[in-house]
């Protein structure tokens, strides 16, 4: 009789362990499926859904924000290079409305998350499309780089 009680106790213990393991596995599956459902889809911060509404001021806000990611800065640079040609010089002088364009160059070069590859790409592309501004682009890039120190 003692043997049957010990056998029943062992059987009950093993059954409880198996039930606990199964419940643990089910719990993990439920938690993981809930986490997948809760992930919201993020809209890109550079408003790629509405590209025609992005202004130079919007791009300047992105690159002047210290919390902007490297990807956000890269998207802003790509958009700037494609959509914002510098205004023409008047009598060999930089017009006042071109200062914002040069400020963008300085902010990108001075941002902690901008790397050498991105800065080089930006200056090379801007030099190609704005050959009148090569010296100014270089000057403002250097101002930004010095501000990193």
N, C-alpha and C positions, 0 to 999 in steps of 0.2 A: 504494500500500500504506500509506503514511503517513496518507493521508486516511481510510482505513478504521479505522486504530488510533485516530485522534483522534475519529472518529465513534463508535466503540465506547466510548471513555473518557467522552465526553459523555453517551452513552446510559446507561451504568452510573451516572454521577453523578446524572443526572436521576431514574433509577429509585430510587436510594438516598434521595434527598430526598423523593420521593413516599412511599416506605415509611416513612420517619421521621415524616412528617406524619400518615399514617394511624395509626401506632402511638401518636403523641401524642394524637390525638383519641380513640382507644379507651381509652387510659389515663385521660384526663380523665373520660370517661363512667363507667368502672369506679369511680374514686375518688368521684365524686358519688353514685353509687348506693349505695356502701358507707356514706357519711355519712348518707344518708337512713335507712338501716336501723338505724343506731346511735343515733338520737335516741330516748331513753326518754321515755315520757309521764309528766309530773310530776303527782303528786297534789297538789291545792291544800293549802297549809300550814295553812289554817284548818279542815281536816277537814270539808269540805262533804259528804263521803260519809256522815258519821256526825254530823249536826247535833245530835241529841238528847244527845250526850255532851259537848258543849262547855260548859265552865263559865266563870264570870266570871274565875276565876284564869287559865284558858287565854287568854282575851282580853287580860287584863292582861299576860301573858307576851309576847304578840304585839306589843302597842303599846309595851312597855318595851324591846324588842329594837331596838337602833340599826340593825341590819341588815335589819329588816323593810322591805319595799317599800311604796310608796304604795298599791298595789292591795291588799296584805295588810291594811294599816291601814284602808282603806276598807271592806273586807269585814268586818273586826272591828267597825267602827262600825255598819254596817248591821245586823249580827247583834245587837249590843248594844241598839240602838234598838228592834228588833222583839221581842226575847226577854227582856230584863231590865228590867222596870219597877222603879223605886226602891221600897224598903219604906216603908210609911206612917210619918209622923212621930208621935211619942208626946208628947202634951202640948205640941205646937209645937216640939219639939226633934228634932234629927237623931239617929236611933238609931245605935249603934256599927256595926251591920252595913251601914249606908248609906255609910260612909266608903270602902269598896272601890269603890262605884259612882262616887263623886266622884273617887277616885284615877284611875279609868279616864279620866274627862273631862280631868283635869290631864295625864295621860300623852299623850293624843292631841293636846291643844293644844300640848304641849311637844316633840312629836316633830319632828325636822328635816324629815321627808318629808311631814308633814301640811301641806296648803295651806289658805288662807283659806276656800275654798269648802267643803272637808270639815269644817272646824271650825265654820263657820257652819251647815251642814246639821245637824251633830250637836247643837249647842246649841239650834237652833230646834225640832228634833224632840223633844228631851228636855224642853224648856220646855212643849211642847204636851201631852205625856203625863204630866209630873210637875210640875204647876203649883205644888205646895207647895214645890218645890225650886228655883224660878227664881233666887233670889238666891245660893244655894249653888252652883248650876251655873255661874253667871256668875263667882263668886269663884274657883272651882277652875279654870275656863277661863283666867282672868287669871293665876293662879299658874303654870299651864303655859306661857302665852305669855311671861311674864317669865323663865322658866327657859331660854328659847331664846336670850336675849341673852348 
